[in-house]
């Protein structure tokens, strides 16, 4: 008899290994449970139609400053936010984050790792990257366009009028990963492109025991 998700998490947190079934053979009831709220098993994720993928960049320089951009959209004109945007159809995540950073800040990003993956609904996902700037020129007001008004490096984002406070925990996570060398972090993790007809999610838990 298969274990419930809650029981599997309990076993993982206690350090017990689990046998993973890689056949992906599930009955209709389980498919509905995984899809959430009765999502039909015939659901197919189609970028910008039935599913939305967002990429965002938390880029920290050697002075501990975070890269920010000023919005040009009418709904949030003049507000500040992280470089971010929707993934285009047939675009992979790495190409998307490099494009968004270049369009909105004028800088060339070399993505190094995912630091966070968020799921707000059954069909909205945000992939948060960090990395290094390898070139380009920081966008100024004279170069403002429909993508952004300008970009800057900020030490204290509280000095800015933010489009949304949802980026504050993202920035904190990015600074911890990049700057706090005393805390063990996950190794660099990069996405790979594997076409699938379904959304397949697997929970992974990592822990490190403290020395006594």
C-alpha positions in Angstrom: 0.0 0.0 0.0 1.4 3.4 -1.0 2.3 5.9 1.7 0.6 9.3 1.9 2.5 12.4 1.0 2.5 13.4 4.7 4.0 10.1 5.8 6.7 10.2 3.1 7.7 13.7 4.3 7.9 12.5 7.9 10.1 9.6 6.9 12.4 11.9 4.8 12.8 14.4 7.7 13.7 11.5 9.9 16.5 10.5 7.5 14.9 7.3 6.1 15.3 6.6 2.3 12.3 6.1 0.2 11.8 3.9 -2.9 10.8 6.1 -5.8 8.6 4.7 -8.6 9.9 6.1 -11.8 7.3 4.5 -14.0 4.9 7.5 -13.5 2.0 5.0 -13.7 -0.8 6.5 -11.7 -4.5 5.8 -11.5 -7.1 8.4 -12.3 -7.7 9.2 -8.6 -4.1 9.9 -7.9 -3.8 12.1 -11.1 -6.7 14.2 -9.9 -5.1 14.5 -6.4 -1.8 15.6 -7.9 -3.5 18.1 -10.2 -5.3 19.7 -7.3 -8.9 20.5 -7.0 -10.0 18.0 -9.6 -7.7 19.0 -12.3 -8.5 16.7 -15.2 -5.8 14.2 -16.2 -6.1 15.5 -19.8 -4.6 18.8 -18.8 -1.7 19.8 -21.0 0.6 22.7 -20.0 0.9 25.2 -22.8 3.2 28.2 -22.2 1.2 31.5 -21.8 -2.1 29.6 -22.4 -2.7 27.0 -19.8 0.5 27.6 -17.7 2.6 30.7 -16.9 6.3 30.4 -16.2 8.0 33.5 -14.7 11.8 34.0 -14.4 13.4 36.4 -12.0 17.0 37.3 -11.2 18.6 38.2 -7.8 22.0 39.5 -8.8 24.4 40.6 -6.0 27.6 42.4 -6.8 30.8 42.4 -4.7 29.6 45.3 -2.6 26.5 43.4 -1.6 24.2 45.6 -3.8 21.3 44.1 -5.6 20.4 44.7 -9.3 17.1 46.5 -9.6 15.1 47.9 -12.5 12.5 50.7 -12.7 9.2 49.7 -14.3 7.9 51.3 -17.5 4.5 49.7 -17.6 1.5 52.1 -17.1 0.1 50.0 -14.2 3.3 50.4 -12.1 5.3 53.1 -13.9 8.2 54.4 -11.8 8.1 51.5 -9.3 11.1 49.3 -8.7 11.4 45.5 -9.1 13.8 42.7 -9.8 14.6 41.9 -13.4 11.8 39.5 -14.2 9.2 38.5 -16.8 7.3 35.7 -18.5 8.9 32.9 -20.4 8.0 33.0 -24.1 6.6 30.0 -26.0 9.5 27.7 -27.1 12.0 29.5 -24.9 13.9 27.7 -22.2 14.4 29.1 -18.7 18.1 30.1 -19.2 17.4 32.0 -22.4 14.4 33.7 -20.8 16.3 35.0 -17.7 19.3 36.2 -19.8 16.9 38.0 -22.1 14.9 39.6 -19.3 18.0 40.9 -17.5 19.5 42.3 -20.8 16.2 44.0 -21.8 15.5 45.5 -18.4 19.0 46.4 -17.1 21.3 46.5 -20.1 23.6 44.0 -18.5 24.6 40.5 -19.6 23.9 37.8 -17.0 25.6 34.4 -16.7 23.1 32.4 -14.7 24.8 30.1 -12.1 22.0 28.5 -10.1 18.4 28.4 -9.2 17.8 29.6 -5.7 14.1 29.2 -5.5 11.1 27.8 -7.4 7.7 29.0 -6.4 4.2 27.8 -7.3 1.3 30.2 -6.6 -1.4 28.1 -8.3 -1.6 24.9 -10.2 -0.5 26.8 -13.3 1.8 29.6 -12.2 5.5 29.0 -11.5 8.3 31.4 -10.8 12.0 30.3 -11.2 14.4 32.6 -9.4 18.1 32.6 -10.5 21.3 34.2 -9.3 24.5 34.6 -11.3 27.3 36.9 -12.4 27.3 39.9 -14.7 29.7 39.4 -17.5 29.2 42.5 -19.7 26.8 45.1 -20.9 26.1 48.7 -19.7 23.7 49.6 -16.9 20.6 51.2 -18.5 20.1 54.9 -17.8 17.0 57.1 -18.1 18.2 58.3 -21.5 17.9 54.7 -22.7 14.4 54.1 -21.3 12.0 52.0 -23.4 8.9 49.9 -23.0 10.9 47.2 -21.1 12.1 49.5 -18.3 13.0 53.1 -17.4 16.4 52.5 -15.9 18.4 50.1 -13.7 20.6 50.5 -10.7 22.6 48.7 -8.0 21.0 49.2 -4.6 22.4 48.5 -1.1 19.1 49.2 0.7 15.9 48.5 -1.3 13.9 50.3 1.5 15.0 53.5 -0.2 13.0 52.5 -3.3 9.3 52.5 -4.0 8.7 48.9 -4.8 6.1 47.5 -7.3 5.5 44.7 -4.8 7.0 43.5 -1.5 7.0 39.9 -2.8 10.6 40.3 -3.9 11.9 41.0 -0.4 12.2 37.4 0.6 13.7 36.6 -2.8 16.4 39.2 -2.3 17.1 37.9 1.3 17.4 34.4 -0.1 19.8 35.5 -2.8 22.0 37.5 -0.4 22.2 34.5 1.9 23.2 32.2 -0.9 25.8 34.5 -2.4 27.3 36.3 0.6 26.9 34.1 3.7 29.8 31.7 3.2 29.4 30.4 6.8 26.1 28.7 6.0 26.1 25.6 3.9 24.1 26.1 0.7 22.9 23.8 -2.0 25.3 23.3 -4.9 24.7 25.1 -8.2 21.5 23.7 -9.8 20.6 24.5 -13.3 17.4 23.5 -15.2 17.5 21.1 -18.2 15.0 21.0 -21.0 13.0 17.8 -21.0 9.7 18.0 -23.0 6.8 16.3 -21.1 3.1 16.1 -21.8 2.3 16.6 -18.1 3.5 18.6 -15.2 5.5 16.2 -13.0 6.5 17.5 -9.6 8.7 15.6 -7.1 9.5 16.8 -3.6 13.1 16.8 -2.6 14.3 17.5 1.0 17.9 18.0 1.9 19.3 18.3 5.4 22.6 18.5 7.1 23.2 17.3 10.6 25.2 19.6 12.9 28.4 18.3 14.4 28.2 17.5 18.1 
